[in-house]
């Protein structure tokens, strides 16, 4: 009987064993919020605590998560601190809008992301992945080192530009650097956010970020203008993509031009970022798990050899999909979900325990801790893609695994992202191997997404 190899334990902060001081909390949040969480966050179903004199309910129990995000979702709005961080970047984009504005945007964008429509992008995803993989064609037997944190950002941007904007994004080079600067400067909590200071109070940690944000908004406006000119000349010649769809929604009964700009920025600046980070983490974890890589390579070779349409790869490559999903478990692209109760609420567990949720309390659901929680996962800190294979994933509760959120505000691009990831991994791993180097020492940090601090240098060789 063959003994399964010991699984890889990817790097992550060790849970704290004692409460930090207020000063240490501030320092940790500024440096890396993922290092803040203590042992109870990884072992208890919920924690009623105070955070800077504000009552906070940290929720891990899947039933309670379902109650907040689905069953009584109308009683929970976005929390103030989340909006203070994200609204300066995205304004009324789909991630930050609320109420009627959010409903208008969601309705406008939804047709592009139906599974049927998303499947139609498979061919473009494969072509862009193959085109990008040419970058590695010069890697010989000894290989060449590339920063996969940068490369996966560039690849997913190329896919997004082709599928959702038909290549009409008015941008230049250095896109990955611009995204890095935007998230480093703008996508982080500032001490003024912790003190709930009004948005007009300057945030010192974001000095310099406005310049990059202005550049992004300039790209968006130029992109909108280019497409509008094309539509005015010949509407039939304009592609039926997300950009055209949004511009057609403009008007008194639809979206304002400002809301369209916000949503385009959301997809350009953030919509691809989550998939990019998850792809890089996947390739890193797979490189440290030879048995997982062997299973993926065998599967990729077999499916591609049959000539199967890439639209079917998501179903035909369960090992590739499982590796990506396990990487998202360990390094969730969006590591926190923040809500605030509008009115008093309560929830009773199957065991009869009642959780009181008073109006105004912050409800914090942390995929980072939930996905590593001792109550819900076997060997929670280990990279074990077999959890997500078809024969075992039924054991995973819908609300213990939240890479795309849940409820009315579940990520609208989840099907798109999963299909994109499987196709990109299959194309890349068909011809190349990605291995760690002595300089490959990633440390997860929370900005807008879960990023590898200092990049992710890896050696690429031909198979």
N, C-alpha and C positions, 0 to 999 in steps of 0.2 A: 504493500500500500504506500503510495507516494505521499510524503508529508508536505503540506502547503508551506511555502516560504513565509518567514516572518514579515508582516506588512511594514511598509515605510511609515514613519511618524513625521509628517512635515513640520517645519518650524512654526511655533506659535507661542504667545505669552503664557507663562505659567500662572494659573489663578492665584490671586492674592489670598493670604490666610489671615489678614487682619485689616480693618477699615483704614483707609488712608486719611491723612489730615486734609483740611480744605485747601491748603496751599498745594499739597501734592496732587490733589484732584485736578486743580487748575493746570498744573504743569503737565500732568499726564494727558489731559484732554488736548492741550496744545500740541504735545509731541505725538501722541498716538492713543486715541480713545480705546483701542482694543486691549491695551495694557491695564485698563482701569478695573476690570471685572474680577470679583473675588470668588472664592470657592462656592458660596451659596448660589451664585448665578448659574453655576454649572451643575447644581445638585438638587435645588428646591424647585417645586412647580410654580411658585410665585413668591415675590418678596414685596412687602409694603414698607417703604422706606421714605427718607427725606433726602432731597438733593438740593443743596443751597436753600434750605428752609422751605422748599416746595415739595409737597407730598408726591411721591412717584410710585407707581405700581409696575414692577418688573414682572413680565408674564412669560412663562415657559410652557404651561400646561396646554396641550393642543385643544382641549375642549374650551378653555377660557379664551384662547386665541381665536377660535372659531366664533365665539360669542361676540368678541370685539370687532373682528374684521368682516363678519358675514351676518350672523343672526341679528345683531343690533347695531349694524354699521352706521345707521343714520344718526346714532347718538354720539358718534366720535368724529371729531374734526382733526385736521392736521395740528400737531403741537406747535406752540409758538417758536421754540428753539429751532425746529426743523425749517420752518418758514424763514426765520431770520438768516439761516445759512443759505438756503436754496433760492429764495425769491429774488435776491439781488442779481442772481445769474439768469434764472429762467422766467422770472415774472409770472405771466399767466400761461406758461406752457403746461402740458398735460400732467407733469409730475407735481406741480405746485398749485395749479388752479383749484378752486373749490366752487361749490354751488352751481349756479346756472352757467358760469363760464366753463367750468370743467365738463358739465354735461354737453354743452355745445361742441367743445373740442373733441370729446370722446366719440360723439356721434359722427363728427366729420371724419375722424381718422379711422374708425372701426372698419369700413369696407376694405381698406388696404390690407388689414391684418387678419382677415378670416383665413382659416386653414387652407381653403381652396385657393385663395389668392396668393397666400404666402408660398404654397407649393409651386406656384408658377415662377417663382424666383430661383428655383434650384439650378437651372442651367446657367444663369448669370453668376450665382455663387460659385459654381465649379469653375467657370471661365476666369473669374477674377482671382480665385485661389491658385489656379494653374499659372496665371500670368505673374502673380506675386512670387510663386515658388521658383521662378526663373532666377530670382535674386540669389538662390543658393546653388545654382547650377555649377558655379566654379569651385565649389567645395570638393576637394579631392579625398583621397584615402585618409589623410591626416586631419581633414576638416578645417573649418574656419569658425571663429567665434562671432556671434551676433547677439545683440540685446533683444531678446524676445518680447520684453515689455514694450519696446518701440515697434518692433516688427508686427506684432499682433494688432497694435493700434492702427498701423498703416493698412494692414490687410482688411480689417473690419471696416475701416473708413472707405476703402476702395469698393467693398461689397455694398455698403450702404449708399455710396454715391451713385453706383450703377443701378441698383434695384429700386431705391425710393426716389432718386432724383435724376435718373437717366443720364448720369455723367455731367449734369449741368451745374454742379456746385462751383461757384466762382472763387475758388481758393487756389493758393499757390503751394510751394513746398513747405517743409518744416511743420506739417500739421501735427505730428505726434508731439513735437516740442511745445507747440502752442497749447495743446490739450493738457500736457503736463503742467505748464505754467498756470493755466486757468484753474486747474483743480488744486494745485499747491497754494495758490494765492487766495482763491475764492471758495473752494469747496471744503472748508474746515471751520470748526467752531472757534469763535473769538471770545475772550473774557467778557466782552460787552454783551454777547449773546447769553452767556450764563447768568448775567445780571438782568436779562430781559430789557436792556436799554433799547429805546426806539431805533428804528432802522436808520434815522438820519444821523445818529451819533457815529462818528468815524470808528472804523475797526482797524486798528494798527496792523494786525496780522495780514490784512488784505491790501495794504499799500502796494501799488504796482499791479494789482490784479485788474484794475479798471481798464488799463491800457490794452491788455489781452482781451478782455471782454468786449471792449469797443471794436477791436479787430474782428472778433467773431460776429458781432452784430453787423459790421460792414459787409462781411462775407454773405450774411443772410440777406441783407437788403439788395446787394448786387445780384444774388441768385434769384430773388423774387423778380427783380426788374428784367433780367434776361428772359425768364420764362414768360412774364407778362407780354413782353415784346413779341415773342414767338406765338403766343396765343392770339394776340391781336392781328398778326399777319395772316395766320391760317390755323384756326382752332383744331382742324382735323389733323394737322401735322404735329401738334403738341402731344407728347407721350401721356398716356393715362397712368401717371404715377402719383405718389403722395403729394408732390409739389403742385401739380395741376389740380388735384382733388381739393387741396386746401384753398388755392386761389379761387376755385369755382364756388367755394363756400362764403366768399366775401360778400357783405351786404347787410342791410338793416336787420334781416331775419337770421343772419348767419354769424360768421366770425368777423371781427374787425381786422384791419390790416396789422395792427399791433399784436393781436392774438395769433395771427398766422405767423408773424415773425417769431414770436415766442415759441411756438410749436416747432418750427423749422430748426431754431437754435437748440431746442431740447433734443431733437433727433440727431442733429449734426454733432453737438458737443457732448451729449450724454447717452444718446440712444445706442451708439456702437461701443461705448466705453466699457460697459458691463461685460459684454461678450468678449472684448479684447482681453480684459484682465483674466477672465475665466479660462480662455484658451491658453494664455501664458502659464497660468498655474497648473493646468492640465498637463502640458508638455513637460513641465518641471517634475511633477509627481510621477508621471509615467517613466521619465528617465531614471528615477530612483526605484522603479518597480519593474525589473526585467521580465518577470512572468506576466505582468499585465501588458507590457509592450508586445511580447510575443503573441499573446492572444489577439491583440488589436491588429498587428501586422498580418497575421494569418487571415483574419476576417476581412480586412481591407483588400488584400491581394485576391482573395476568392471572389468577393462581390464585384470588384472592378473588372476582373477577368471575364465575368459573365456578361459584361456590357450593360448591366442594370442601369436604368435611368437614375440620375442623382436624386430625383424626387422621392425615390424609394429607399435611399440609403439610410434614412433615419430608422426605418423599420428593419432593414436588412443588416444593420451593424450595431447590434445590442451591446457589444463590448466597448465600442467607441463611444456610444452614447452614455453608457454606465460610467466610464472614466471621466467624462465631462461633468456628469451630474455629481459624482463623488467629489470632484475638485470644487464644484460650487457649494457642496456641503461644507467642506473644510474652509474654503475661502469664499464665502457668499459675496457676490458682486455688490449687493446693497446690504451692509451688515447691520442696519437698524431700521425699524419701522416705528415711528413716533405718532401717537394719537393723544388727544385730550378729551375727557368726557364732557359732554354738553349738559346733561342732566344726571341726577342721581341714578345709579344702576346697581344691580347685583347679579351674581352668578353662583349657582350651587353645583358643586362637583357631584359625580356619581356616588361618591362616598358620603355625601351629605354635608360637606364643608361649604360654608357660604363666604363668598368674597364680596365685601362692600366696595363699591366704586363711586365715590362722591363726585358731584359736579366739579369740574375744574381740574381734577387730578390728571397728571400726565401718565399715560399708559405706554410703557416701553416694551416693545417686542423686539428681541435681539436675535436675528438669525445666527449671528456669530456664536452666541452662547447656546441657543436652542439646538443648533446643528452639532454641538459638541457636548450635549447634556447627558449626564450619566443615567438618568431615568429612562431615556428614550432610545439610546444607541448602545450597541455592543461595541466595545473598544472604540469609543467615540473620537479619539485623537489619531486613529490609524487610517491610512489611505487604503480602502477596501472597496473597489468598484463593484465587486460581486453583490453588494447590498442592492444595487439598482438593476441587476439582471431581471428579465421578465419573471423568472420562477421565484424570485425572492422579494421584489419591490412591493408586492401586495401587503407585506408586513409593515410598511412605512405608512404611518398615519398622514393623511393629507395635510394636517396642520402642524406636523413636527418638522416639515421640510418646506422652506419658504424662499427659494432663490428668486422667485418672481412675485412674491407677495401672495395675497389672496383676497377674495371678496370683490366688491365693485371696482376697486382700484388695482386689481391684479394687473401685472405688466401686460400691456396690449400686444407686445411683440414677442411673447414667450415662444410660440411656435416658430416664428421667424428665427429667433436666436438659436433654438435647439437644432433646427435644420442647418442653419449657417455653420454652427460649430462642428457638427458631424461631417459635413462636406469639407470644411476647411481642414480638419484633422485628417480625414481620409486622403485628401490630395497631398498634404505635406508629408504624412508618414508613409505614403506609398513609395516615395523615392528617397526620403531622407530620414536620418536618425538624429535625434536631439539629445545631447548628453551634457552632464554637468561638468564644470571645470573647477579648478581650485578657487576661482573668483566667484563661483555661484553660491552665494550665501544669502538668499533672500530672507527678508523679514517683513511680515505683513503689517501694513500701516493703513489706518482708516482715513481717507479723505472723503470724496464723494463715493468712491468705491474702495474695495480692498486691494491695495497696490503692493507690489514688491519694492521695498525701499532700496533705492540705489540701482534699480533695474534688475534684469534677469539675464546675465550673460550665459550663453550656452553654446557648446560646440556642435556644429552641423556637419554631418558627413553623408555621403551618398550610401545608400543601402547596397 
